[in-house]
């Protein structure tokens, strides 16, 4: 559940921190106090689009932090997204600076799409915008599938794979429906490309070997020159050979005269031997670096040809061979285009029959789910004071199919006896839409397993007994889920397990919104304010106290079942 909210320097909030509890959390306050900013802050932390002028005037940055505690089931789902709860907690933050923002989960920077994936597992925010989506019949199928998601899941998975295969084969068939001239041009092109590759007789790693050889040939003239220079310094008159030989002869005569010079003779004799070895090695090296112009030209031309072919087909031996294999297969198909087209047409038709059969099975599953949903929603609507109500899910087959099947459905409702069933968009007022959505949310709460639900002004357009019944419905919903709701109605506020007051405080130079949790006496005072408006008399306070007691007794009864 949502354990805490921390907001700093956003719009009219300097800094606010709230610790939410389990059950029903109610937020109330005067109109314009900033209630929408609080819910908006939660939305922003969870990836909602950030508008301009979001950061409080005079501040460099704004900040929102949400702290969630998660059970093992939600924790496992988060881990599949590479989000690891720490001590059973997940902390989502978003920092705003000018027109930029940075989101983090447990201190690690993440994308907004990752935040939204996590948010889908942690909470469900219901506001006036979502009410409007209920008026669009295209959203009804999604709601039905959400209700019976486990039943429809395998069918939709198979359909997704089948439809993908079908679309691919359909596109392939279009290629073979081209005119003969186009097919002939493609054949000529592919045959030319394949012939060029095959005639080149490409060998793996040949390019690298030729590259080394050509680079060596390119440097060989310099190599030969340096070898000749070394040879000249060795063997010409006055070269190293003559000089060392002269020294050896002189030292030999010296050793005949003075035996102590023998060691010097040995040293120079060793140098002469090393020099002879060097000359032989230099000669071998020269033999290895003979410049063969014909071989050089041939090698360079071969390398250019290989590289030219590779450049046309992905830049490497592997990609070129892949292209060759694919092209040979395509040539085979094009040369037998009419036969292959006929075969492909049969495969497409066969796939279409399989898909339509799968769609029929999916429709049957949905209809079973729709029957259950209709009964549960009708009862839930009665619970929120639709006394003479009928609710149904109408199916209509589509001419086409998608990965979701070929069903088009409409939620239909009749709110008065004798009235025909009509689409929700045709009959529902703003207040009715809020109650219908609440009824749907109540039914789906047991299937979506989302631990926290947020309702932004669910009481729009309702009052009196209807408000009381909506309050009881929300209290019942909060037995299994954490509920956070903004309300203007005392009947709903009285049901709070945790009641928070949102206040705007202002002086001549500064305006800011503050949030604080109310104690029992303050709850009664806030209920009295909602009930009495400007004039809060003793009678109003007594009425508020009685309303709170009745709400407490009602909640005890609801929890007992």
C-alpha positions as CSV (number, residue, x, y, z in Angstrom):
1,X,0.0,0.0,0.0
2,X,1.0,3.7,-0.2
3,X,2.7,4.4,3.0
4,X,3.8,8.0,2.5
5,X,3.8,11.0,0.2
6,X,6.4,13.8,0.3
7,X,6.0,16.9,-1.9
8,X,8.3,19.8,-2.0
9,X,8.2,23.1,-4.1
10,X,5.4,22.1,-6.4
11,X,2.8,24.7,-7.4
12,X,1.4,26.0,-4.1
13,X,3.0,23.4,-1.8
14,X,6.2,24.5,0.0
15,X,6.7,21.1,1.6
16,X,4.2,18.5,2.7
17,X,4.6,15.0,4.1
18,X,1.7,12.6,4.7
19,X,1.8,9.1,6.1
20,X,-1.2,7.1,4.9
21,X,-2.8,4.2,6.7
22,X,-4.7,1.1,5.7
23,X,-8.4,1.1,5.0
24,X,-10.2,4.3,3.9
25,X,-8.1,7.4,3.8
26,X,-10.1,10.6,3.3
27,X,-8.8,14.0,2.2
28,X,-11.1,17.1,2.6
29,X,-10.7,20.8,2.5
30,X,-12.1,24.0,1.3
31,X,-12.6,24.5,-2.5
32,X,-9.3,25.8,-3.9
33,X,-7.2,24.5,-0.9
34,X,-5.1,22.3,-3.2
35,X,-6.7,18.9,-3.0
36,X,-6.2,18.4,-6.7
37,X,-2.5,19.3,-6.3
38,X,-2.1,16.4,-3.9
39,X,-3.5,13.8,-6.2
40,X,-1.8,15.5,-9.1
41,X,1.6,15.1,-7.3
42,X,1.0,11.4,-7.0
43,X,0.2,11.2,-10.7
44,X,3.3,13.2,-11.5
45,X,5.5,10.8,-9.5
46,X,4.0,7.9,-11.4
47,X,4.9,9.3,-14.8
48,X,2.1,11.8,-15.7
49,X,3.0,14.5,-18.2
50,X,4.5,17.5,-16.3
51,X,3.2,20.9,-17.4
52,X,5.0,24.2,-17.4
53,X,5.3,26.3,-14.3
54,X,5.1,23.2,-12.2
55,X,8.0,24.2,-9.9
56,X,6.9,26.7,-7.2
57,X,7.8,30.3,-8.1
58,X,11.3,31.3,-6.8
59,X,12.5,27.7,-6.4
60,X,15.0,25.9,-8.7
61,X,13.5,22.4,-8.4
62,X,10.4,20.5,-7.2
63,X,10.3,17.0,-5.8
64,X,7.7,14.2,-5.2
65,X,8.4,11.0,-3.3
66,X,6.1,8.0,-2.9
67,X,6.8,5.1,-0.4
68,X,5.0,1.8,-1.0
69,X,5.1,-1.3,1.1
70,X,4.6,-4.4,-1.0
71,X,3.6,-8.0,-0.2
72,X,5.3,-11.1,-1.7
73,X,3.0,-11.4,-4.7
74,X,3.5,-7.7,-5.8
75,X,7.2,-8.0,-4.9
76,X,7.6,-11.0,-7.3
77,X,5.9,-9.1,-10.1
78,X,8.1,-6.1,-9.5
79,X,11.2,-8.3,-9.6
80,X,10.2,-9.4,-13.1
81,X,10.6,-5.7,-14.1
82,X,14.1,-5.7,-12.4
83,X,12.7,-3.6,-9.5
84,X,13.9,-5.1,-6.3
85,X,12.0,-4.1,-3.1
86,X,14.3,-3.2,-0.2
87,X,13.0,-4.4,3.2
88,X,9.5,-4.7,1.6
89,X,9.5,-1.1,0.4
90,X,9.6,0.6,-3.0
91,X,10.4,4.3,-3.1
92,X,9.5,6.2,-6.3
93,X,10.8,9.8,-6.7
94,X,10.7,12.4,-9.4
95,X,12.6,15.7,-9.4
96,X,11.6,18.6,-11.6
97,X,14.0,21.3,-12.8
98,X,12.5,23.7,-15.2
99,X,11.2,21.6,-18.1
100,X,13.2,18.5,-17.2
101,X,12.6,15.7,-14.7
102,X,14.4,12.7,-13.4
103,X,12.6,9.6,-12.0
104,X,14.2,7.1,-9.7
105,X,13.0,3.8,-8.1
106,X,14.9,2.9,-4.9
107,X,17.6,5.4,-5.8
108,X,18.2,4.1,-9.3
109,X,17.4,6.4,-12.3
110,X,14.7,4.8,-14.5
111,X,12.6,5.8,-17.5
112,X,9.1,7.0,-17.2
113,X,7.9,3.9,-19.0
114,X,9.5,1.8,-16.2
115,X,7.7,3.9,-13.6
116,X,4.4,3.4,-15.3
117,X,4.9,-0.3,-15.4
118,X,5.6,-0.4,-11.7
119,X,2.6,2.0,-11.0
120,X,0.3,-0.4,-12.8
121,X,1.1,-3.0,-10.1
122,X,0.9,-0.7,-7.1
123,X,-2.2,1.5,-7.5
124,X,-5.2,2.5,-9.6
125,X,-6.1,6.2,-9.8
126,X,-9.7,7.0,-10.7
127,X,-10.6,10.5,-11.6
128,X,-13.1,12.5,-13.7
129,X,-11.1,11.8,-16.9
130,X,-11.5,8.0,-16.4
131,X,-15.3,8.6,-16.1
132,X,-15.3,10.0,-19.6
133,X,-13.5,7.0,-21.0
134,X,-16.5,4.9,-19.8
135,X,-18.6,6.8,-22.4
136,X,-16.4,5.4,-25.2
137,X,-17.6,1.9,-26.2
138,X,-14.1,1.1,-27.5
139,X,-12.9,1.0,-23.9
140,X,-15.6,-1.5,-22.8
141,X,-13.9,-4.5,-24.3
142,X,-10.7,-3.7,-22.4
143,X,-12.7,-3.5,-19.1
144,X,-14.4,-6.8,-19.8
145,X,-11.0,-8.5,-20.6
146,X,-9.6,-7.0,-17.4
147,X,-12.4,-8.6,-15.5
148,X,-11.9,-12.1,-17.0
149,X,-8.2,-11.7,-17.8
150,X,-7.1,-15.2,-16.7
151,X,-9.7,-16.8,-18.9
152,X,-9.0,-14.8,-22.0
153,X,-5.3,-14.6,-21.6
154,X,-4.4,-17.9,-23.4
155,X,-6.7,-17.1,-26.3
156,X,-5.3,-13.6,-26.8
157,X,-1.8,-15.0,-26.6
158,X,-2.6,-17.6,-29.4
159,X,-4.4,-14.9,-31.4
160,X,-1.5,-12.5,-31.2
161,X,0.9,-15.2,-32.7
162,X,-1.6,-16.3,-35.3
163,X,-2.5,-12.8,-36.4
164,X,1.2,-11.8,-36.7
165,X,1.8,-14.9,-38.9
166,X,-1.3,-14.1,-40.9
167,X,-0.3,-10.5,-41.5
168,X,3.2,-11.6,-42.6
169,X,1.9,-14.1,-45.1
170,X,-0.6,-11.5,-46.3
171,X,2.2,-9.1,-47.0
172,X,4.2,-11.8,-48.7
173,X,1.2,-12.7,-50.9
174,X,1.0,-9.0,-52.0
175,X,4.6,-9.3,-53.2
176,X,3.6,-12.2,-55.5
177,X,0.5,-10.3,-56.7
178,X,2.7,-7.8,-58.6
179,X,2.7,-7.7,-62.4
180,X,5.0,-10.0,-64.4
181,X,7.3,-7.1,-65.4
182,X,8.0,-6.3,-61.7
183,X,8.7,-10.0,-60.9
184,X,11.0,-10.2,-64.0
185,X,12.9,-7.1,-62.9
186,X,13.3,-8.5,-59.4
187,X,14.5,-11.8,-60.7
188,X,17.1,-10.2,-63.0
189,X,18.4,-8.1,-60.1
190,X,18.7,-11.0,-57.7
191,X,20.3,-13.3,-60.3
192,X,22.9,-10.6,-61.1
193,X,23.7,-10.1,-57.4
194,X,24.0,-13.8,-56.8
195,X,26.1,-14.4,-59.9
196,X,28.5,-11.7,-58.7
197,X,28.9,-13.2,-55.3
198,X,29.2,-16.8,-56.5
199,X,31.8,-15.9,-59.2
200,X,33.9,-14.2,-56.6
201,X,34.4,-17.5,-54.8
202,X,34.6,-15.8,-51.5
203,X,36.6,-17.4,-48.7
204,X,36.2,-16.6,-45.0
205,X,39.0,-14.4,-43.6
206,X,40.5,-13.9,-47.1
207,X,39.9,-10.1,-46.8
208,X,42.0,-9.8,-43.7
209,X,44.9,-11.9,-45.2
210,X,44.9,-9.9,-48.4
211,X,44.8,-6.6,-46.5
212,X,48.0,-7.6,-44.6
213,X,49.7,-8.7,-47.8
214,X,48.8,-5.5,-49.7
215,X,49.9,-3.2,-46.8
216,X,53.2,-5.1,-46.7
217,X,53.7,-4.7,-50.5
218,X,52.9,-1.0,-50.1
219,X,55.8,-0.7,-47.7
220,X,58.2,-3.1,-49.5
221,X,60.0,-0.4,-51.5
222,X,61.0,1.3,-48.3
223,X,62.0,-2.0,-46.8
224,X,64.2,-3.0,-49.7
225,X,65.9,0.4,-49.6
226,X,66.8,0.0,-46.0
227,X,68.0,-3.5,-46.5
228,X,70.3,-2.4,-49.3
229,X,71.6,0.5,-47.1
230,X,72.4,-2.0,-44.3
231,X,74.2,-4.4,-46.8
232,X,76.2,-1.5,-48.2
233,X,77.4,-0.5,-44.7
234,X,78.4,-4.1,-44.1
235,X,80.2,-5.1,-47.2
236,X,81.5,-2.0,-49.1
237,X,85.1,-0.9,-48.8
238,X,85.6,0.5,-45.4
239,X,82.3,-1.2,-44.3
240,X,81.7,-3.1,-41.1
241,X,83.1,-6.4,-42.5
242,X,86.4,-4.8,-43.5
243,X,86.7,-2.9,-40.2
244,X,86.0,-5.8,-38.0
245,X,88.3,-8.1,-40.1
246,X,91.1,-5.6,-39.7
247,X,90.6,-5.4,-36.0
248,X,90.7,-9.2,-35.7
249,X,94.0,-9.5,-37.6
250,X,95.6,-6.7,-35.5
251,X,94.5,-8.3,-32.2
252,X,95.7,-11.7,-33.4
253,X,99.2,-10.3,-34.0
254,X,99.0,-8.5,-30.6
255,X,98.2,-11.8,-28.8
256,X,101.3,-13.3,-30.4
257,X,103.4,-10.5,-28.7
258,X,101.3,-10.2,-25.5
259,X,99.4,-13.1,-24.1
260,X,97.3,-10.9,-21.8
261,X,95.5,-9.5,-24.9
262,X,94.0,-12.9,-25.8
263,X,90.7,-12.0,-24.0
264,X,90.4,-9.0,-26.2
265,X,91.0,-11.1,-29.3
266,X,88.2,-13.5,-28.1
267,X,85.8,-10.6,-27.7
268,X,86.4,-9.2,-31.2
269,X,86.3,-12.7,-32.7
270,X,82.8,-13.2,-31.1
271,X,81.7,-9.9,-32.6
272,X,82.9,-11.0,-36.0
273,X,80.9,-14.2,-35.7
274,X,77.8,-12.4,-34.6
275,X,78.2,-10.0,-37.6
276,X,78.4,-13.0,-39.9
277,X,75.2,-14.4,-38.4
278,X,73.5,-11.0,-38.8
279,X,74.5,-10.9,-42.5
280,X,73.0,-14.3,-43.2
281,X,69.7,-13.3,-41.3
282,X,69.6,-10.0,-43.3
283,X,70.0,-12.0,-46.5
284,X,67.1,-14.3,-45.6
285,X,64.9,-11.3,-44.6
286,X,65.7,-9.7,-48.0
287,X,64.6,-12.9,-49.8
288,X,61.3,-12.7,-47.9
289,X,60.7,-9.1,-49.0
290,X,61.2,-9.3,-52.7
291,X,58.7,-7.0,-54.3
292,X,56.6,-8.9,-56.9
293,X,54.6,-6.2,-58.8
294,X,52.4,-8.7,-60.6
295,X,51.4,-10.4,-57.3
296,X,50.9,-7.0,-55.7
297,X,48.5,-5.8,-58.5
298,X,46.6,-9.1,-58.5
299,X,46.2,-9.0,-54.7
300,X,45.1,-5.4,-54.6
301,X,42.5,-6.0,-57.3
302,X,41.2,-9.1,-55.5
303,X,40.9,-7.1,-52.2
304,X,39.0,-4.2,-54.0
305,X,36.6,-6.7,-55.5
306,X,35.9,-8.5,-52.2
307,X,35.4,-5.2,-50.4
308,X,33.1,-3.9,-53.1
309,X,30.9,-7.0,-52.8
310,X,30.9,-6.8,-49.0
311,X,30.0,-3.1,-49.0
312,X,26.8,-3.9,-51.0
313,X,25.6,-6.6,-48.6
314,X,26.2,-5.5,-45.0
315,X,30.0,-5.1,-44.8
316,X,31.2,-8.6,-44.0
317,X,31.6,-12.2,-45.3
318,X,28.8,-13.4,-43.0
319,X,26.2,-10.8,-44.1
320,X,27.1,-11.4,-47.8
321,X,26.5,-15.1,-47.5
322,X,23.3,-14.5,-45.6
323,X,22.1,-12.3,-48.5
324,X,23.1,-14.9,-51.0
325,X,21.2,-17.7,-49.2
326,X,18.1,-15.5,-48.9
327,X,18.3,-14.3,-52.5
328,X,18.6,-17.9,-53.8
329,X,15.5,-18.8,-51.8
330,X,13.7,-15.8,-53.2
331,X,14.7,-16.7,-56.8
332,X,13.3,-20.1,-56.3
333,X,10.0,-18.6,-55.2
334,X,9.9,-16.0,-58.0
335,X,10.7,-18.6,-60.6
336,X,7.7,-20.6,-59.4
337,X,5.6,-17.5,-58.5
338,X,2.3,-18.7,-59.6
339,X,2.6,-22.1,-57.8
340,X,4.0,-20.4,-54.7
341,X,1.2,-17.7,-54.8
342,X,-1.4,-20.4,-54.9
343,X,0.2,-22.3,-52.0
344,X,0.5,-19.0,-50.0
345,X,-3.1,-18.1,-50.7
346,X,-4.2,-21.5,-49.4
347,X,-2.0,-21.0,-46.3
348,X,-3.5,-17.5,-45.7
349,X,-7.1,-18.9,-46.0
350,X,-6.3,-21.7,-43.7
351,X,-4.8,-19.3,-41.1
352,X,-7.9,-17.1,-41.4
353,X,-10.2,-20.0,-40.6
354,X,-8.0,-21.0,-37.6
355,X,-8.1,-17.3,-36.4
356,X,-11.8,-17.0,-36.8
357,X,-12.3,-20.3,-35.0
358,X,-10.1,-19.0,-32.2
359,X,-12.1,-15.7,-32.2
360,X,-15.3,-17.7,-31.8
361,X,-13.8,-19.5,-28.8
362,X,-12.7,-16.2,-27.3
363,X,-16.1,-14.8,-27.8
364,X,-17.7,-17.7,-25.9
365,X,-15.3,-17.1,-23.0
366,X,-16.0,-13.4,-23.0
367,X,-19.8,-14.0,-23.0
368,X,-19.5,-16.2,-20.0
369,X,-17.4,-13.5,-18.3
370,X,-19.9,-10.8,-19.4
371,X,-22.8,-12.8,-17.9
372,X,-21.1,-12.9,-14.5
373,X,-19.9,-9.3,-14.8
374,X,-23.4,-8.0,-15.6
375,X,-24.9,-9.7,-12.6
376,X,-22.2,-8.4,-10.2
377,X,-22.3,-4.9,-11.7
378,X,-26.1,-4.7,-11.4
379,X,-25.9,-5.6,-7.7
380,X,-23.0,-3.2,-7.2
381,X,-25.1,-0.5,-8.9
382,X,-28.0,-1.2,-6.6
383,X,-25.5,-0.8,-3.7
384,X,-24.9,2.8,-4.8
385,X,-28.6,3.6,-5.1
386,X,-29.5,2.6,-8.7
387,X,-32.7,0.9,-7.3
388,X,-34.5,-0.1,-10.6
389,X,-31.5,-0.8,-12.8
390,X,-30.5,-3.2,-15.5
391,X,-27.0,-3.7,-16.8
392,X,-25.9,-5.8,-19.8
393,X,-23.0,-6.4,-22.1
394,X,-24.0,-6.4,-25.8
395,X,-21.9,-8.2,-28.3
396,X,-21.5,-7.4,-32.0
397,X,-19.1,-9.2,-34.4
398,X,-16.7,-7.2,-36.4
399,X,-15.9,-7.8,-40.1
400,X,-12.2,-7.8,-39.4
401,X,-10.1,-9.3,-36.6
402,X,-7.1,-8.2,-34.6
403,X,-4.9,-9.8,-32.0
404,X,-7.8,-9.1,-29.6
405,X,-10.3,-11.0,-31.6
406,X,-13.3,-9.7,-33.6
407,X,-15.6,-8.7,-30.8
408,X,-17.2,-5.2,-30.4
409,X,-19.0,-4.8,-27.2
410,X,-21.1,-2.0,-25.5
411,X,-22.0,-1.7,-21.9
412,X,-25.8,-0.9,-21.8
413,X,-27.8,0.3,-18.9
414,X,-31.4,1.2,-18.0
415,X,-31.8,3.2,-14.8
416,X,-35.6,3.4,-14.7
417,X,-38.4,0.8,-15.1
418,X,-39.7,0.5,-18.6
419,X,-36.9,2.3,-20.2
420,X,-35.0,0.5,-23.0
421,X,-31.4,-0.5,-22.6
422,X,-29.1,2.1,-24.0
423,X,-25.4,2.7,-24.2
424,X,-23.9,4.3,-21.1
425,X,-22.8,7.3,-23.2
426,X,-26.5,8.0,-24.1
427,X,-28.1,7.9,-20.6
428,X,-25.5,8.6,-17.9
429,X,-25.1,12.0,-16.2
430,X,-21.9,13.0,-14.5
431,X,-23.0,11.7,-11.1
432,X,-24.3,8.5,-12.6
433,X,-21.0,8.0,-14.4
434,X,-19.1,8.3,-11.1
435,X,-21.3,5.7,-9.5
436,X,-21.2,3.3,-12.5
437,X,-17.4,3.5,-12.5
438,X,-17.3,2.9,-8.7
439,X,-19.6,-0.1,-9.2
440,X,-17.2,-1.5,-11.9
441,X,-14.2,-0.8,-9.8
442,X,-15.8,-2.6,-6.8
443,X,-16.5,-5.7,-8.9
444,X,-13.0,-5.7,-10.4
445,X,-11.2,-5.1,-7.2
446,X,-11.1,-8.8,-6.5
447,X,-9.6,-9.6,-9.9
448,X,-7.0,-6.8,-10.5
449,X,-5.2,-7.4,-7.1
450,X,-4.0,-3.8,-7.1
451,X,-3.4,-3.0,-3.4
452,X,-4.2,0.8,-3.5
453,X,-7.1,2.6,-5.2
454,X,-7.3,6.4,-5.4
455,X,-10.6,8.2,-6.1
456,X,-10.5,11.9,-7.0
457,X,-14.0,13.4,-6.2
458,X,-16.0,10.2,-6.7
459,X,-18.9,12.1,-5.1
460,X,-19.5,14.4,-8.1
461,X,-23.2,15.0,-8.7
462,X,-24.6,13.0,-5.8
463,X,-26.1,13.8,-2.4
464,X,-28.5,12.5,0.3
465,X,-29.2,8.8,0.4
466,X,-27.1,8.1,-2.7
467,X,-24.1,9.7,-1.0
468,X,-24.6,7.5,2.1
469,X,-24.8,4.4,-0.1
470,X,-21.6,5.4,-2.0
471,X,-19.9,6.0,1.3
472,X,-20.8,2.4,2.5
473,X,-19.6,1.0,-0.8
474,X,-16.2,2.7,-0.4
475,X,-16.0,1.5,3.2
476,X,-16.7,-2.0,2.1
477,X,-14.1,-1.8,-0.7
478,X,-11.6,-0.6,1.8
479,X,-11.8,-3.8,3.8
480,X,-9.7,-5.5,1.2
481,X,-7.9,-2.5,-0.4
482,X,-6.3,0.7,0.8
483,X,-8.5,3.5,-0.5
484,X,-7.5,7.1,-0.8
485,X,-10.3,9.5,-1.7
486,X,-10.9,13.2,-2.0
487,X,-14.5,14.2,-1.1
488,X,-16.8,17.1,-0.4
489,X,-19.5,15.0,1.2
490,X,-19.8,14.5,5.0
491,X,-21.3,11.0,4.5
492,X,-18.2,9.8,2.8
493,X,-15.8,11.7,5.0
494,X,-17.4,10.2,8.1
495,X,-16.4,6.7,7.0
496,X,-12.7,7.6,7.1
497,X,-10.3,5.3,9.0
498,X,-7.8,8.1,8.5
499,X,-8.9,11.7,7.8
500,X,-6.6,14.4,6.4
501,X,-7.3,18.1,6.1
502,X,-5.9,20.1,3.2
503,X,-5.6,23.8,4.1
504,X,-4.4,26.8,2.2
505,X,-2.7,29.3,4.4
506,X,-1.9,32.8,3.1
507,X,-0.5,36.2,4.2
508,X,0.3,39.3,2.2
509,X,3.4,37.8,0.5
510,X,3.0,34.0,0.6
511,X,0.4,31.3,-0.1
512,X,1.0,27.6,0.7
513,X,-1.0,24.4,1.0
514,X,-0.5,22.2,4.1
515,X,-1.8,18.7,4.9
516,X,-2.2,17.1,8.3
517,X,-4.0,14.2,9.8
518,X,-6.9,14.9,12.1
519,X,-7.5,13.5,15.5
520,X,-11.0,12.3,16.6
521,X,-12.1,15.8,17.8
522,X,-10.8,17.5,14.7
523,X,-12.6,15.0,12.5
524,X,-15.9,16.0,14.1
525,X,-15.1,19.7,13.6
526,X,-14.3,19.1,9.9
527,X,-17.5,17.1,9.4
528,X,-19.4,20.0,11.0
529,X,-17.7,22.5,8.7
530,X,-18.8,20.4,5.7
531,X,-22.3,20.1,7.0
532,X,-22.8,23.6,8.3
533,X,-20.7,25.8,5.9
534,X,-20.1,29.2,7.4
535,X,-22.3,28.8,10.5
536,X,-21.1,25.9,12.6
537,X,-23.6,25.8,15.5
538,X,-23.7,23.4,18.4
539,X,-26.5,21.5,16.7
540,X,-24.3,21.1,13.6
541,X,-21.4,19.8,15.8
542,X,-23.8,17.3,17.5
543,X,-25.0,16.2,14.1
544,X,-21.4,15.7,13.0
545,X,-20.6,13.7,16.1
546,X,-23.7,11.5,15.6
547,X,-22.8,11.0,11.9
548,X,-19.3,9.9,12.8
549,X,-20.6,7.4,15.4
550,X,-23.1,6.0,12.9
551,X,-20.4,5.7,10.3
552,X,-18.2,3.8,12.8
553,X,-21.0,1.4,13.7
554,X,-21.7,0.9,10.0
555,X,-18.0,0.0,9.3
556,X,-18.0,-2.5,12.1
557,X,-21.0,-4.1,10.6
558,X,-19.5,-4.2,7.1
559,X,-16.3,-5.7,8.4
560,X,-18.3,-8.5,10.2
561,X,-19.9,-9.2,6.8
